[in-house]
Amino acid sequence: MEDIKAAQQLSDNHIDDHVDDEIKLCLSDDSPKSFFMFAGAGSGKTRSLINALSFLDKEMGSKLSAHSKQVAVITYTNAACDEISKRLQYKPVFAVSTIHSFLWELIKNYQLDIKAWVIESLKKEIAELNEKQTKGRGGDAAVKRESEIKRKTTRLAKIETVKKFSYNPNGDNVGYDSLSHSEVVKMGSEFIAIEETMQEILVGKYPVLLIDESQDTKKELVDALLIVYEKYKDRFVIGMFGDTMQRIYMDGKDNLACCIPDEWEKPKKVMNHRSATRIVELANAIRKTIDKQEQRPRSDADRGTVRLFIVDSSANKEEMECRAAQIMAKKANDKDWLDAARYKSLILEHHMAASRFGFFDLYAPLNESKSFDTSLRDGSISEISFLSNVVSPLVKAHQSSNDFEVSRIVRQHSPLLDKKAFQENSADQTKLLETAENAVEELLLLWKCGATPTCIEILKAIKKTNLFTLNDRVDDILSEPVKDEDKKTVALREALSVPFDELEKYSAYVTDNTQFATHQGVKGREFPRVMVIMDDTEAKGFLFSYEKLFGAKSKTETDIKNEREGKDTGIMRTTRLFYVACTRAEKSLAVVAYTENKQAVKNTAISNGWFSAEEIEFL
Ligand SMILES: Nc1ncnc2c1ncn2[C@@H]1O[C@H](COP(=O)(O)OP(=O)(O)OP(=O)(O)O)[C@@H](O)[C@H]1O
């Protein structure tokens, strides 16, 4: 009897295996078919994507490669891109990229078209701004518009001379000849939607295109791909993976499921393989308010632990979160909650990590300038990444007396010891080495007797000795401020005036080496222990409101109107974010809610069936 039960349980855990077979059928050479595989958190979508790709490699990898074709995979983040490429052993038949890199690779050789598009769109934007300027009222908005008009007009005047536009999908794009992230998305999607040559290139090069997290894929691109699909459906297969409940960005397509053609295959999954039973129950309860899709936990899943800690918003937050973790250690019978490095704290905004983890003075000016966007979030602002990738390891190597490593870093990065320097000074190489050594010494002097220099002091020392090559913007950063300066330069000058260890903390955060991550940033990931921190007072934006979701703050008239009209509301967006954050947990989950109204939060948590009274604690 026990054996039969065990066997049943085992087979139950394979209940969704048919989905991978259905996807394989869609990808088979005889009857290719596009598909839309949408399923809840932890249901194994990423796993199915990898299985599908392995199948493609086995079945048609060599044929595709022989014809210089590839399977395109579009992921949401660079981290997901790296992870998938690694799992596919970097096989060249796969072109795994983020949306931005994918589009840029497709369009970058069409420089004349890019130029025409940029000129046209700048003219349009300037005309729109001018119209608003004549119609609109004065005040701050008018001043802002005026400077926008001026900036765009200057760029437009310079564009004629541009021979080659540049774009870095992973950095901030400096200079009038570089394209912004949104320009590349708009332009690339438009070219795909309209230009037949581009469509032929896309379909010819990538007969199969799979998209991960497609609920958050930019809507312009999704629309463009659906147009291409209609035209080329006999030789172009699209596979979309995702979960509408996990749509957390504003630029995804909100009614995606309704736009998928009827003839696409739509396999369904019902099991959550990631989380303990109690966490799956909570996820189902959260989801109930949006689309009523339910998941089942694995038959061998642990029960798991969830707790809601309700805290006054004026409380000492670090202390409260530490107390919540101590309680979790007891309730979940898991000592790892006592070590901050062993659980993940999910915050709503990066600046919450900035103030808790000690890099606020570096972060705030860059964030407030609103000019860095993704590069601030992923740590790719070039001056900062240079300091953390080159200078920080150099200083650490020196501090641990690792002369070999110091010399390796200098040889790898310094123009004082590059090939050109040696060619030019072939007669006196000892002198070259001496110059480099002196430059290193001068830099390291800044840390003498336990001192911590500011980032600006470090850049100045490097500039003086030419130890490393610095970009042109560093010259501006190190100069006295001038009128009408570039916003990025102003922000960087202020940000880099902080002590170097603050920059190191920031770098640790963006490279995911701290206990903190944002609710949004952990999409697709999983951790044994998760603490979800909900704190509207520290969240600057108004896109999300946990206080409204938990009934501690009333809905606005706009919320009510949007709800009535069936539009997406802030509360729905917050529900989805809450779902994403909670479903990252495998074993135990602590939710910490900072609020102005503790009782209201408790009442809502109970009446929504999210937490039982025993699972709720006031701190
Ligand atoms: N069929 C399966 N059998 C056993 N484990 C599985 C199965 N499918 C997925 N898993 C495991 O469940 C976890 C979640 O899988 P995966 O990350 O692929 O889910 P997902 O649907 O992409 O999740 P999310 O949407 O939440 O990011 C992973 O640890 C994965 O290894």
The ligand as an SDF file (V2000), in Angstrom:
LIG
                    3D

 31 33  0  0  0  0  0  0  0  0999 V2000
    9.9810   18.9410  -13.5860 N   0  0  0  0  0  0  0  0  0  0  0  0
   10.7260   19.3170  -12.5680 C   0  0  0  0  0  0  0  0  0  0  0  0
   11.1590   18.4280  -11.6540 N   0  0  0  0  0  0  0  0  0  0  0  0
   11.9220   18.8070  -10.6090 C   0  0  0  0  0  0  0  0  0  0  0  0
   12.3000   20.0690  -10.3750 N   0  0  0  0  0  0  0  0  0  0  0  0
   11.9000   21.0040  -11.2420 C   0  0  0  0  0  0  0  0  0  0  0  0
   11.0840   20.6870  -12.3780 C   0  0  0  0  0  0  0  0  0  0  0  0
   10.8520   21.8200  -13.0490 N   0  0  0  0  0  0  0  0  0  0  0  0
   11.4650   22.8090  -12.3750 C   0  0  0  0  0  0  0  0  0  0  0  0
   12.1160   22.3190  -11.3000 N   0  0  0  0  0  0  0  0  0  0  0  0
   12.8670   23.1130  -10.3000 C   0  0  0  0  0  0  0  0  0  0  0  0
   11.9720   24.0940   -9.7760 O   0  0  0  0  0  0  0  0  0  0  0  0
   12.6220   25.3460   -9.6330 C   0  0  0  0  0  0  0  0  0  0  0  0
   11.9030   26.3860  -10.4620 C   0  0  0  0  0  0  0  0  0  0  0  0
   12.1050   26.1470  -11.8430 O   0  0  0  0  0  0  0  0  0  0  0  0
   12.2350   27.3150  -12.8930 P   0  0  0  0  0  0  0  0  0  0  0  0
   13.1600   28.3620  -12.3800 O   0  0  0  0  0  0  0  0  0  0  0  0
   12.5130   26.7150  -14.2150 O   0  0  0  0  0  0  0  0  0  0  0  0
   10.7550   27.8620  -12.8170 O   0  0  0  0  0  0  0  0  0  0  0  0
   10.1140   29.1330  -13.5060 P   0  0  0  0  0  0  0  0  0  0  0  0
    8.7610   28.7140  -13.9560 O   0  0  0  0  0  0  0  0  0  0  0  0
   11.0350   29.6700  -14.5420 O   0  0  0  0  0  0  0  0  0  0  0  0
    9.9880   30.0940  -12.2680 O   0  0  0  0  0  0  0  0  0  0  0  0
    9.6690   31.6710  -12.1260 P   0  0  0  0  0  0  0  0  0  0  0  0
    8.6010   32.0350  -13.0930 O   0  0  0  0  0  0  0  0  0  0  0  0
    9.2120   31.7820  -10.7300 O   0  0  0  0  0  0  0  0  0  0  0  0
   10.9540   32.3540  -12.3470 O   0  0  0  0  0  0  0  0  0  0  0  0
   14.0560   25.1290  -10.0570 C   0  0  0  0  0  0  0  0  0  0  0  0
   14.8280   24.8700   -8.9020 O   0  0  0  0  0  0  0  0  0  0  0  0
   13.9940   23.9080  -10.9470 C   0  0  0  0  0  0  0  0  0  0  0  0
   15.2000   23.1860  -10.9420 O   0  0  0  0  0  0  0  0  0  0  0  0
  1  2  1  0
  2  3  1  0
  2  7  2  0
  3  4  2  0
  4  5  1  0
  5  6  2  0
  6  7  1  0
  6 10  1  0
  7  8  1  0
  8  9  2  0
  9 10  1  0
 10 11  1  0
 11 12  1  0
 11 30  1  0
 12 13  1  0
 13 14  1  0
 13 28  1  0
 14 15  1  0
 15 16  1  0
 16 17  2  0
 16 18  1  0
 16 19  1  0
 19 20  1  0
 20 21  2  0
 20 22  1  0
 20 23  1  0
 23 24  1  0
 24 25  2  0
 24 26  1  0
 24 27  1  0
 28 29  1  0
 28 30  1  0
 30 31  1  0
M  END
$$$$
